[in-house]
Amino acid sequence: MSRTNVRRCGFTLIELLVVIAIIAVLIALLLPAVQQAREAARRTSCKNNLKQIGLALHNYHDANNVLPPGYIDIDHDNESANQLGWGTFILPYMDQGPLYNKISASGAMDVAWQTVADMTTASASVPTPYARVVIPAYNCPSDPMGGINEKVGNYGKSNYTGVAGNTYRKGTGTSRPAGSFYDNSRLNFRDFTDGLSVTMIIGERSTVTRDGYNKYGTIWVGNQSNAAYYQQNAITTASDYYSINWPAGNWNFTSAHPGGIHFLMGDGAVRYISENIDLNTYRDLGAIADGRVIGEF
């Protein structure tokens, strides 16, 4: 009677551990690449947001022959006190015409928007207050906070703010900030004598905490109050405090992207500018008519 040899197939414990180790190494190698690919996609989406904002600003300019005001401030020029910002004024050009019409009909164009119930308080007729509407095009996908700014009044968040240049607002005299958006600003493109392609007009502002310092992002609707004039723009000077991603500056231009941020230029182009940019060049890019020559950046 013949004996049949039966051969058993399988892994030994050592072989199994080797396979697991190889898989772990492959995952460790692939994970950073996957994260980089995701961040690259988020950066592209953020860039597209700014392109959409740029197109809206140009369309607003075409229709009104001026850019929208940075925000409406009662302290100067005897303007209305509604505190609405540029993000509200371009809503019709951001596929948000119905929202803009509701804001107009609410009475917020004539008084401080924070005092208008439909802007801030839910009701049976207005289940989502207008100032709390989440607008995806105003939100950078890399920013960790959702569409409501939990640090600024729980209103609709924005990760994009205007470039004021050397100071936030023009004050009571005749001098005005060197940049594009400030209190009651209504600039025409012909005012940009330095050139639209070398002038930053909108930049990113994130909610990412850096080195223990809080970052607030902003809100699209406008300023919370007259005292919160820094919510609709940021300063670009040669000071470290206002430089890109500087930790100690609560209201400077910041980003959740590594190493730099996106800026919308006056001609509609979007540039990714390094946080290590020369500060003098950074200052000059934020001004519309300082007459300084700008090289590579």
C-alpha positions in Angstrom: 0.0 0.0 0.0 1.5 3.3 -1.1 1.8 6.3 1.2 0.7 9.7 -0.2 2.8 12.7 1.1 0.5 15.6 2.0 2.3 19.0 1.8 0.7 21.7 3.9 0.9 25.3 2.5 1.0 28.4 4.7 3.0 31.2 6.2 5.3 30.8 9.2 5.1 33.4 11.9 8.4 35.0 10.8 7.2 35.2 7.2 3.9 36.9 8.4 5.8 39.4 10.4 8.0 40.2 7.5 5.0 40.8 5.3 3.4 43.1 7.9 6.6 45.0 8.2 6.9 45.5 4.5 3.2 46.7 4.3 3.9 49.2 7.2 6.9 50.6 5.4 5.0 51.0 2.2 2.1 52.8 4.0 4.6 55.1 5.7 6.1 55.9 2.3 2.8 56.4 0.6 1.0 58.4 3.3 3.0 61.7 2.9 2.6 61.4 -0.9 -1.2 61.0 -0.4 -1.3 64.0 2.0 0.7 66.1 -0.4 -1.6 65.2 -3.2 -4.6 66.1 -1.1 -3.1 69.4 -0.1 -2.2 70.2 -3.7 -5.9 69.6 -4.6 -7.0 71.9 -1.7 -4.5 74.6 -2.9 -6.0 74.4 -6.3 -9.5 74.8 -4.9 -8.4 77.7 -2.8 -6.8 79.3 -5.9 -10.0 78.8 -7.8 -11.9 80.6 -5.0 -9.7 83.6 -5.4 -10.1 83.5 -9.2 -13.9 83.6 -8.7 -13.6 86.5 -6.3 -11.3 88.3 -8.8 -13.8 87.8 -11.6 -16.6 89.1 -9.3 -14.6 92.2 -8.4 -13.9 92.9 -12.1 -17.5 92.5 -13.0 -18.5 94.8 -10.1 -16.0 97.3 -11.4 -17.4 97.0 -14.9 -20.9 97.7 -13.6 -20.1 100.5 -11.2 -16.8 101.9 -12.5 -15.3 101.4 -9.1 -14.3 98.5 -6.8 -16.6 97.9 -3.9 -15.8 99.6 -0.6 -13.7 97.7 1.9 -16.5 98.3 4.4 -18.9 101.1 5.1 -17.9 103.2 8.1 -19.9 106.0 9.7 -16.9 107.8 11.0 -15.7 109.2 7.7 -17.4 110.9 4.7 -20.8 110.9 6.4 -21.5 107.4 5.1 -24.1 104.9 6.3 -23.1 102.9 9.4 -24.0 99.5 8.1 -20.5 98.1 8.4 -21.1 95.8 5.4 -17.9 94.6 3.7 -16.8 94.0 0.2 -17.7 90.4 0.4 -21.4 91.4 0.7 -21.3 93.9 -2.2 -20.0 91.3 -4.7 -22.6 88.7 -3.9 -24.6 89.2 -7.1 -21.4 88.4 -9.0 -20.7 85.3 -7.0 -23.9 83.5 -7.9 -25.4 84.8 -4.7 -27.9 87.3 -6.1 -30.9 86.1 -4.0 -28.9 86.4 -0.7 -27.8 89.9 -1.7 -31.5 90.8 -2.4 -32.6 89.5 0.9 -29.9 91.5 2.7 -31.0 94.6 0.8 -34.7 94.0 1.6 -33.9 93.4 5.3 -32.9 97.1 5.8 -29.3 96.2 6.6 -28.1 98.6 3.9 -29.4 101.6 5.9 -28.4 100.7 9.5 -25.8 98.6 11.3 -26.3 95.0 10.0 -25.8 93.5 13.4 -29.0 95.2 14.6 -31.2 93.7 11.9 -32.9 90.5 13.2 -33.0 88.7 9.8 -29.2 89.2 9.6 -28.4 87.6 12.9 -31.4 85.8 14.4 -33.2 82.7 13.2 -37.0 82.8 12.9 -39.8 80.9 11.3 -39.5 83.1 8.2 -35.7 83.2 8.1 -34.4 79.8 9.4 -30.8 80.7 8.5 -29.9 84.3 9.3 -28.4 86.0 6.3 -25.0 86.8 8.0 -24.7 83.1 9.0 -25.0 81.7 5.5 -22.0 79.6 4.6 -20.6 80.5 1.2 -18.2 77.9 0.0 -16.2 80.2 -2.3 -15.2 82.3 0.7 -13.7 79.3 2.5 -10.3 77.8 2.0 -10.6 74.0 2.0 -7.3 73.7 3.9 -8.6 75.8 6.8 -9.6 73.4 9.7 -12.6 75.4 10.8 -15.9 74.8 9.1 -18.0 77.4 7.3 -19.1 79.3 10.5 -16.4 81.4 12.1 -16.5 80.3 15.7 -14.0 82.9 16.7 -15.8 85.8 15.2 -19.4 86.0 16.2 -20.4 82.6 14.7 -21.1 84.3 11.4 -20.4 82.9 7.9 -16.6 82.5 7.7 -14.3 83.9 5.1 -10.6 83.0 4.6 -10.1 86.0 2.3 -9.6 89.6 3.2 -8.7 92.9 1.5 -5.2 94.4 1.2 -5.2 97.7 3.0 -1.5 98.5 2.6 0.2 100.5 5.2 -2.7 101.0 7.6 -6.2 99.6 8.2 -8.2 102.8 7.5 -7.9 106.3 6.4 -8.8 108.2 9.6 -10.3 111.6 9.8 -7.8 113.4 7.5 -7.3 113.4 3.8 -4.7 110.6 3.9 -5.7 107.2 3.0 -4.2 103.7 3.2 -1.8 102.7 0.4 -3.8 99.6 -0.6 -7.0 98.6 -2.2 -9.7 98.1 0.5 -10.4 100.2 3.5 -13.2 102.2 5.0 -15.5 103.7 2.3 -12.9 103.0 -0.3 -14.2 103.2 -3.9 -11.2 102.9 -6.1 -11.1 102.8 -9.9 -8.6 100.6 -11.7 -7.0 103.8 -13.1 -5.9 104.6 -9.5 -3.6 101.6 -9.7 -0.7 103.4 -11.3 1.9 100.9 -10.1 0.2 98.3 -12.4 -2.6 95.8 -11.7 -0.4 92.8 -12.3 2.0 93.8 -9.4 -0.6 94.9 -6.9 -2.1 92.5 -4.4 -5.7 93.2 -3.6 -7.1 90.2 -1.7 -5.2 87.7 0.4 -5.8 84.7 2.7 -6.4 84.8 6.4 -6.7 81.5 8.2 -7.9 80.3 11.6 -4.9 78.1 12.2 -3.2 78.7 15.6 0.5 79.3 15.2 3.0 78.9 18.1 0.2 79.4 20.6 -1.0 82.6 18.9 -4.7 82.7 17.9 -5.7 83.4 14.3 -9.2 84.6 13.7 -9.9 84.3 10.0 -12.7 86.7 9.1 -16.3 86.9 8.1 -17.7 87.8 4.7 -20.6 90.0 5.7 -18.6 92.9 7.1 -17.3 94.2 10.4 -18.9 93.2 13.7 -18.7 96.8 14.8 -17.0 100.0 14.0 -14.2 99.1 16.4 -13.5 95.8 14.5 -12.3 97.7 11.4 -9.5 95.1 10.9 -11.9 92.3 10.0 -12.2 93.3 6.4 -8.6 93.9 5.5 -5.0 93.4 6.6 -1.8 95.4 6.6 1.2 94.8 4.3 4.3 96.6 5.6 8.0 95.9 6.0 7.4 95.0 9.7 7.7 91.4 10.8 4.5 91.7 12.9 2.4 92.1 9.7 4.4 89.7 7.6 3.0 86.5 6.0 2.2 83.8 8.7 4.0 85.8 11.5 2.7 84.0 14.6 2.3 87.0 16.9 0.2 89.0 14.5 -3.5 88.2 15.1 -4.8 89.9 12.0 -2.1 89.6 9.4 -2.3 87.5 6.2 -2.0 83.8 7.1 -2.7 80.5 5.5 -3.2 76.8 6.3 -1.0 76.0 3.3 2.7 75.3 4.0 5.2 78.0 3.3 3.1 80.8 1.9 -0.3 82.0 0.9 -2.4 82.9 -2.2 -2.9 86.5 -3.2 -5.3 87.8 -5.8 -3.6 90.4 -8.0 -5.4 93.4 -9.5 -5.4 91.9 -13.0 -7.2 88.8 -11.7 -4.2 86.5 -11.5 -3.6 84.5 -8.4 0.0 84.2 -7.1 1.3 81.9 -4.3 3.7 84.1 -2.4 6.3 82.7 0.0 6.2 83.6 3.6 10.0 84.4 3.2 9.4 87.1 0.7 11.6 90.2 1.1 9.5 92.5 3.4 10.2 95.6 1.3 8.9 93.8 -1.8 5.9 92.6 0.3 5.2 96.2 1.3 5.4 97.5 -2.3 3.1 94.8 -3.6 0.4 95.9 -1.2 0.4 99.5 -2.5 -1.4 100.7 -5.5 0.5 103.9 -6.3 3.8 104.2 -4.4 5.9 104.4 -7.6 8.4 101.8 -6.4 9.9 99.4 -9.0 9.1 95.7 -8.2 11.4 93.0 -9.3 10.9 89.2 -9.1 8.8 87.9 -6.3 
